[in-house]
Amino acid sequence: MPCEQHVPESPDRLRRHVQLVLTDSSEGFRVHELDRWSRNNSSQFPTYSREDEYPMDYGSYQVGQSQDPLRISPFLVLPTMKSSMCQRSILHCHGNPAIERDAPSAAPGPAIAPALHTPGRRCLATQAQQSAATQESDDKRERVVILGSGWGGYTLSRRLSPKTYAPLILSPRSYFVFTPLLTNTASGSLDFSNIVEPVRDPRSKVDFIQGAARGVNLKKKTVLCEATVVKSGVTESPRTLEEHRGTEEGPETRNQQPMQPYLQWEQGEMFEVPYDKLVIAVGAVSRTFGTPGVRENAMFFKDIGDAKRVKRRVRECFELAVLPFTTPEMRKWLLNFAIVGAGPTGIELAASLRDFIYSDLMVLYPSLNEIPKITLYDVAPKVLSMFDESLSRYAMETMKREGVDIKTSHHVKSLRWGAPGAPPPYHMDPKRCLTLTTEEDGELGVGMCVWVTGNAMPKFITESLESVDEFPANSVHSIEGSSTVTTDAEKAPWKFKKAPKEGPLLVDGYLRVQLQNEKGQTAVLRDVFALGDNAMPEKGAPPATAQATSQEAKWLANRLNKNDVGQTPPFSFRDLGTMAYIGDERALMQIPHSGDGGASSFLPEGIKGRTASLIWKTAYISMSISWRNKLRVAFRWMLNRFFGRDISRF
Ligand SMILES: Cc1cc2nc3c(=O)[nH]c(=O)nc-3n(C[C@H](O)[C@H](O)[C@H](O)COP(=O)(O)OP(=O)(O)OC[C@H]3O[C@@H](n4cnc5c(N)ncnc54)[C@H](O)[C@@H]3O)c2cc1C
């Protein structure tokens, strides 16, 4: 079905110009200029509906000098309107709502439109008026498309040499989150904005498109993306069952139902972004081990939206508890907050919530004295297993003394809405409690259950990066030691190489993504890299932490800047130590001693208590990315001493 298209003045005139411009040098295009000119000069646009009348190429051209506004403005050469393409998607992809509004209605269903980039050219998108999809230049720098704006993607993008590379971040999140301080925001110690950095920054030379990668074509060197600018809930971890989830983003909280069909407006436009080099840093999602009811009813804790939900629910439970008709039993359940997973995140969340509740909320709710309770569950026999035995024991004793109930060697069986013992059906009812069932204690009423047990791979890694449609011979660095790509290799079915059981991408020592085939051959890609939680070097894999991810990102940026990937020693992780806040202004700090008399050898191996808390705070202030946030964090912590934490509920 041919798509209709508005064309200024007559089709013949446009064709004439197109023939002219095709011989001319390119300068970029601006859809809005064409649009403005058209609207100023003609109230009635003829509608052009014959697809073969359109020029046969994508591109952007400038006509030579002329008084004709159409000719002096750089303008868009309209793409061939094949029946599978729809006008709306293409124009929307160019990011011009004005044109989209004028355009006739589009063919239904998602269409894929290439983002108008010529490989080797760069779009400057950090300023609003220069959208990545609407601006081109003669830039010959290599385009590095980075998937993800987290520790890996954000750090790498800021370190790449702007002289050599044109980085473009593609992420559903338009900001970076300083995750070590996320627990502080959930407990009102910091504002949410204190720990985020916008990806768009006038001082950085990094482009940005707000969208999620849905696939990669290694042969064509393009990423298939879905725009997520107006998608709801991209700041929260998804909560529906994996198999019911259409995409990775969005809370999708419809209680225990398979995911409902998307709202029409939530369906993002699909488009392609070409790359010269690709870096995959999409992170991980929360692992639930298939525990019934957890994906739908638990809260996860990975992003700003999650922290907001936790804080809001805690405040909600306190307000529900003091309603005159709330029974004493329900009050006790509502004020029992369960955290599953006693790793550093679980411990720090329990500690921060404990401070929030006992120091700030109890002053407001004196009638609830002694009722609130925080319970920490873990299947392991001890907490914080990455710390020395003495530090981990100190953490358990201190937290127990502070009122956190630590239940190690406990196995969570299920989580559902409704009070313990209540008959089914168990529909979501936030006015009441949930029931957490453990093998050891049976049913227990809880006001909230936060699930922080570890990482699973996102759908993009498990499903989109699975089999390879066409073998990317030009991108292959080597196949199992051989540097030539044979025709046989091209024909064999190849898959992305991953760790077993839907694990992360198995990269080589230089963080290069690898493919493997059924014959057991491994092909190393020269222009696709992966780092952070979604990647694992085959040898010497570092832990899935921000510390390791940012080291990988800095290392890769250095290698790319020096153009010596493969010619230096491979990446190796340097353990700088581990810290955890355990509440009441106390913390733990484990300092690694390499035994070689290095910089840390004069320090003790473990520091605990208030000294460690002071170091913890200083370290995180200094590690915060921008000066604005360093100062805001420092001031907020100081202000909290005088005015208490922020108890507001949004
Ligand atoms: C609460 C909390 C506290 C933590 N504390 C510490 C700590 O104190 N010290 C420490 O070392 N580590 C800590 N970590 C771990 C650390 O945050 C992670 O290891 C780190 O974030 C991993 O970085 P990443 O870049 O791989 O992923 P992330 O930082 O998670 O970033 C992933 C990015 O990819 C984007 N994305 C997702 N899907 C797509 C897609 N399809 N297409 C494009 N983009 C996509 C996401 O929106 C996000 O921007 C903590 C983690 C959490 C959750």
The ligand as an SDF file (V2000), in Angstrom:
LIG
                    3D

 53 58  0  0  0  0  0  0  0  0999 V2000
   21.0420   -0.7760   44.9360 C   0  0  0  0  0  0  0  0  0  0  0  0
   22.3650   -1.1420   44.3840 C   0  0  0  0  0  0  0  0  0  0  0  0
   23.5100   -0.8240   45.0800 C   0  0  0  0  0  0  0  0  0  0  0  0
   24.7480   -1.1420   44.5630 C   0  0  0  0  0  0  0  0  0  0  0  0
   25.8520   -0.8160   45.2720 N   0  0  0  0  0  0  0  0  0  0  0  0
   27.0590   -1.0630   44.7650 C   0  0  0  0  0  0  0  0  0  0  0  0
   28.2290   -0.6720   45.4720 C   0  0  0  0  0  0  0  0  0  0  0  0
   28.1430   -0.0940   46.5480 O   0  0  0  0  0  0  0  0  0  0  0  0
   29.4240   -0.9220   44.9100 N   0  0  0  0  0  0  0  0  0  0  0  0
   29.5410   -1.5630   43.7150 C   0  0  0  0  0  0  0  0  0  0  0  0
   30.6550   -1.7660   43.2450 O   0  0  0  0  0  0  0  0  0  0  0  0
   28.4550   -1.9830   43.0260 N   0  0  0  0  0  0  0  0  0  0  0  0
   27.2210   -1.7370   43.5190 C   0  0  0  0  0  0  0  0  0  0  0  0
   26.1120   -2.1440   42.8210 N   0  0  0  0  0  0  0  0  0  0  0  0
   26.2490   -2.8970   41.5790 C   0  0  0  0  0  0  0  0  0  0  0  0
   26.4000   -1.9790   40.3860 C   0  0  0  0  0  0  0  0  0  0  0  0
   25.4210   -0.9730   40.3960 O   0  0  0  0  0  0  0  0  0  0  0  0
   26.2930   -2.7460   39.0930 C   0  0  0  0  0  0  0  0  0  0  0  0
   27.2480   -3.7670   39.0850 O   0  0  0  0  0  0  0  0  0  0  0  0
   26.5050   -1.8260   37.9220 C   0  0  0  0  0  0  0  0  0  0  0  0
   25.4310   -0.9260   37.8540 O   0  0  0  0  0  0  0  0  0  0  0  0
   26.6040   -2.5700   36.6080 C   0  0  0  0  0  0  0  0  0  0  0  0
   26.7740   -1.6230   35.6030 O   0  0  0  0  0  0  0  0  0  0  0  0
   26.1750   -1.8650   34.1400 P   0  0  0  0  0  0  0  0  0  0  0  0
   26.5940   -0.7370   33.3040 O   0  0  0  0  0  0  0  0  0  0  0  0
   26.5350   -3.2410   33.6850 O   0  0  0  0  0  0  0  0  0  0  0  0
   24.5940   -1.8910   34.3330 O   0  0  0  0  0  0  0  0  0  0  0  0
   23.6430   -0.7520   34.8780 P   0  0  0  0  0  0  0  0  0  0  0  0
   24.3790    0.2300   35.6850 O   0  0  0  0  0  0  0  0  0  0  0  0
   22.5020   -1.4680   35.5150 O   0  0  0  0  0  0  0  0  0  0  0  0
   23.1440   -0.0320   33.5470 O   0  0  0  0  0  0  0  0  0  0  0  0
   22.3890   -0.7060   32.5730 C   0  0  0  0  0  0  0  0  0  0  0  0
   21.8540    0.3320   31.6060 C   0  0  0  0  0  0  0  0  0  0  0  0
   21.3370   -0.3180   30.4560 O   0  0  0  0  0  0  0  0  0  0  0  0
   20.0750    0.2300   30.1330 C   0  0  0  0  0  0  0  0  0  0  0  0
   19.3220   -0.7660   29.3760 N   0  0  0  0  0  0  0  0  0  0  0  0
   18.5940   -1.8030   29.8190 C   0  0  0  0  0  0  0  0  0  0  0  0
   18.0650   -2.4740   28.7820 N   0  0  0  0  0  0  0  0  0  0  0  0
   18.4790   -1.8500   27.6620 C   0  0  0  0  0  0  0  0  0  0  0  0
   18.2690   -2.0630   26.2780 C   0  0  0  0  0  0  0  0  0  0  0  0
   17.5230   -3.0780   25.8200 N   0  0  0  0  0  0  0  0  0  0  0  0
   18.8260   -1.2120   25.3970 N   0  0  0  0  0  0  0  0  0  0  0  0
   19.5900   -0.1710   25.8050 C   0  0  0  0  0  0  0  0  0  0  0  0
   19.8290    0.0750   27.1150 N   0  0  0  0  0  0  0  0  0  0  0  0
   19.2840   -0.7610   28.0230 C   0  0  0  0  0  0  0  0  0  0  0  0
   19.4900    0.5770   31.4940 C   0  0  0  0  0  0  0  0  0  0  0  0
   18.4400    1.4920   31.3820 O   0  0  0  0  0  0  0  0  0  0  0  0
   20.7070    1.1570   32.1770 C   0  0  0  0  0  0  0  0  0  0  0  0
   20.8670    2.4860   31.8060 O   0  0  0  0  0  0  0  0  0  0  0  0
   24.8540   -1.8230   43.3350 C   0  0  0  0  0  0  0  0  0  0  0  0
   23.6980   -2.1590   42.6150 C   0  0  0  0  0  0  0  0  0  0  0  0
   22.4690   -1.8060   43.1300 C   0  0  0  0  0  0  0  0  0  0  0  0
   21.2350   -2.1570   42.3520 C   0  0  0  0  0  0  0  0  0  0  0  0
  1  2  1  0
  2  3  1  0
  2 52  2  0
  3  4  2  0
  4  5  1  0
  4 50  1  0
  5  6  2  0
  6  7  1  0
  6 13  1  0
  7  8  2  0
  7  9  1  0
  9 10  1  0
 10 11  2  0
 10 12  1  0
 12 13  2  0
 13 14  1  0
 14 15  1  0
 14 50  1  0
 15 16  1  0
 16 17  1  0
 16 18  1  0
 18 19  1  0
 18 20  1  0
 20 21  1  0
 20 22  1  0
 22 23  1  0
 23 24  1  0
 24 25  2  0
 24 26  1  0
 24 27  1  0
 27 28  1  0
 28 29  2  0
 28 30  1  0
 28 31  1  0
 31 32  1  0
 32 33  1  0
 33 34  1  0
 33 48  1  0
 34 35  1  0
 35 36  1  0
 35 46  1  0
 36 37  1  0
 36 45  1  0
 37 38  2  0
 38 39  1  0
 39 40  1  0
 39 45  2  0
 40 41  1  0
 40 42  2  0
 42 43  1  0
 43 44  2  0
 44 45  1  0
 46 47  1  0
 46 48  1  0
 48 49  1  0
 50 51  2  0
 51 52  1  0
 52 53  1  0
M  END
$$$$
